[in-house]
Amino acid sequence: MGRNHKAASLTKLDQLKAALAEIRAEGFAMAIDELEDGTLSIAVLLSERRGRVVAAMSVASHRSRNSPEKMKSDVLPLLRGAADRVHDILRDFQDRNWTVL
């Protein structure tokens, strides 16, 4: 069964590696028209104390309501704030020797 890719989808390994390097450097990822035309999403990683990524947190919107620039300027700081609070909870779990995913 074949997959349908949108024009914005990364389908080549070298493109994907470059995008992942940029995501690591910037600390967030943004998808524009990748799942469906007109959709935007922005995401940050959630990691435990040793740096192992255990999840991601994202917000999605539509171009009729937001732009990529507005997502970066308005949504990303709130998303990072929420991720910081989750990181604090994950670290607290680890301090208590509770299982983290």
N, C-alpha and C positions, 0 to 999 in steps of 0.2 A: 504494500500500500504506500503510495507516494505522499509526500507532505507538500502542502501549499505554503509557499513563503511569500511574504510581503516584500515589496521593493526595498524597504528599510532593513530587512532581516540580514544579519551577518551569516553568510553561508560558506565562507572560505576560512580555513584554519588560521592563516596569517592575519586576517582581519579580526578574528575572534581574539587571538593572542594580543594584538595591539590594543583592542578595546579593553581587555582585562587589565592590562598594564596601566592604562589611563584611569580605569575605575579604582585600582589600588592606590594610585597617586592622588586622586581627587577625593577618595573616600565615599563616593556615591556613584550610582549608576542611573542613567536616564534612558527610557525607551520612548521613542517617538514613532508612531505609526507602525510599530512592529507587530502587534497582535491584531490590530484592526485599524483601518484608516481613521484618523482623527483622534486617536487615543494617545495620551501622555501618561507616563508613570515615572516615579523617582523612588529610589530605594537606597537604604543603608544596610550594612552588615551588622549582625549582632554576634559578638564573640565572647568567649569566656576568658578568664584571667590569663591563661597561657597564650591567648591569641587565636585559639581554634574557633573558626566560624561555626556557629550552631544554628543560625537562622538569618533571615533578612526581614526587614520591615519596609513596606512600601505604601505609597499613596498614588492612586490613579485618578485621572481627570480626562476631560475632553477638550479639544482645542477651542470649542465654542465658549468654554468657561475659563480657560487658562492658556498661557503660552509657556514654552520651555523656560523663558527668562523669568516669568512670574513664579513658576514652580521652583526654580533655583533660589530666587530672592525671598519668596514668602513661605513656601512649603518646606524647603530643605532645612532651614533653621529649626522649625517646629519638629520635624521628623528626627533631626539629630538630637534635640532635647529629649524627645520620647525615648530614643535609643539609649541615651545616657542613663535615663532612669531604669530601663531594663537591664543595662550593664550593671548598675548598682545592685539590682536584685540578684542577678546571676552571681556576682562576686559574693554577696551575702550567703547565697546557697552554698557556694564553694567553701566559704569560711566555716560553715556548719557541717561540712563534709556531706552535703546532700547531693544527690545525682543531678548533673546538668546534662540533659539530653545525651 
